[in-house]
Structure formats: structure tokens, C-alpha cells
Amino acid sequence: HTPMYFFLLNLSLLDLGTISATVPKSMANSLCNTRAISYWECAAQVFHFYFLISTEYSVLTVMAYDRYVAICSPLHYGTIMSSRACVKMAAAAWSSGFLNALLHTANTFSIPLCQGNVVEQFFCKIPQILKLSCSDTYLRELGVLVVSVCLSFACFIFIVLSYVQIFTVVLRIPSEQGRHKAFSMCFPHLTVVSMFISTAVFAYLKPPSISSPALDLLLAILYSVVPPAVNPLIYSMRNRELRDALKKLVQLVLVQQQ
């Protein structure tokens, strides 16, 4: 019932949804020895994936603010990060992700596609779909992408500035134990953010000279499957309460089996 665990709950739901938006369909196609996906399934996949990814980035930004308040203003933490404030921030993150995904999906699938129907990925991605367009209306989608990049960059700057303030305060703590505790509070979030941003940036901003279908597929798996799968492990292994809860759960299962 603390803000950190409330946002972790949101992050867990988003990670589960992100994997569920792409992996089950890919696995089903592999088992059926096919690569087919209907037009409306593709549109739904695009919407759900970008909705969940955008919301996760927003939640990670809010979690950076939570860490900032916890370390830089600990006496006011309960007042600033109240239950109502946390719910409002989470609602804003989900709403912004929904609107972003709705805008991208509506723009992408309103463009006529006339250059075949082959998407060179294991799931529907907007850049791959735009390659099938033969209309100049793709400039409209380009405008939406520019707006999204600007918003993403603003979130990135906010996270960076939050951690600059955090590190400034932590380095002033006189005791080594206090500094270690403060850094351990930030390490899981900082690791998740770094992995999330670095994989996505390299996947979308890599030089065209090193682009290839195999590399594009590998990068798509890297940023769409690996971070959501690894995030729970990062937070579980770095958090004593989660480790203790996991041990109790394992012991309970073993007792029931006996």
C-alpha cells in the first residue's frame, strides 16, 4: 500500500500486457506453421502494444519522481505522494498512453496500403506498416511521430534531472550505509529505465547502413520481450520484502506438496 509498490503493480500489469500483445500470436503462428495475421488483428496489436509501451514509459517517469521525493524531500513524502496523488499520476500515465496509441493507430491504418501485405517482423510495427504505403499521407503519421518523440524526450529529460538531484543529495550523506541504502532504492528503477530506453533507441535510431531483416528482428525481440520479462526479476532480486515473500511462497508450496 505504499506508492512504490502501487507503481510496481502498474508496471507489472504493463509488462504482462506488453508480452501478451505480441508473443502469444507469434507462438500460435509458429505452432500452426503460418505467418498470417488479419488486418484488424494487426490494428489491434499495434494499438495494444503502443498503448502499453507508452504507458510504461510514463509510469517509469512517475517512478523517477517518486524516488526523487523519497530521497530529496523525505519529510514531505507522505504529503506529496498521497494515495490520491498516486492514483491521479497513474491515471494520467494510462490516459496519455491510450491517447498516444489511439492517435498512432488511427493515423497508420487510415493510410492506404498498396505495396503488398508482408510485414517483416514477428508482430505488427508502425514503421514496417508505413513501408507498405504508396500515399503521401504518411507525412501525417510522421508528424505524429515527431510529437511522440518530443514528449518522450521531455520524459527522458525529466528522469535525468530527477536523478541528477538524487545523486547530488545522496553524495552529501555523511554515512556510507546511508548512501548505500539510498542508491539501492534507485538501482532497480534506474536499471529498468536504462534497459527500456537503450533498446528502444537503438532499435529505432540505428544507422540504416547496419540495418538488415535479421538484425531488425533481433532488436524487436530485444526491446519488446526482454525488458518486460526481466523487469520483475530486477525488482524482485533487489528488494528484500519481495525476496522474503517469494521464499514464504516457495516454502508454502513445498509444505503443501509434502
Secondary structure, DSSP 4 states (H G I P E B T S, - for coil): --HHHHHHHHHHHHHHHHHHHHHHHHHHHHHTT-----HHHHHHHHHHHHHHHHHHHHHHHHHHHHHHHHHH-GGGHHHHT-HHHHHHHHHHHHHHHHHHHHHHHHHHTTS-B-S-S--SSSS--HHHHHTTB-STTHHHHHHHHHHHHHHHHHHHHHHHHHHHHHHHHHTT-SSHHHHHHHHHHHHHHHHHHHHHHHHHHHHHHS-GGG--HHHHHHHHHHHHTHHHHHHHHHHHHT-HHHHHHHHHHHHHHHHHH-
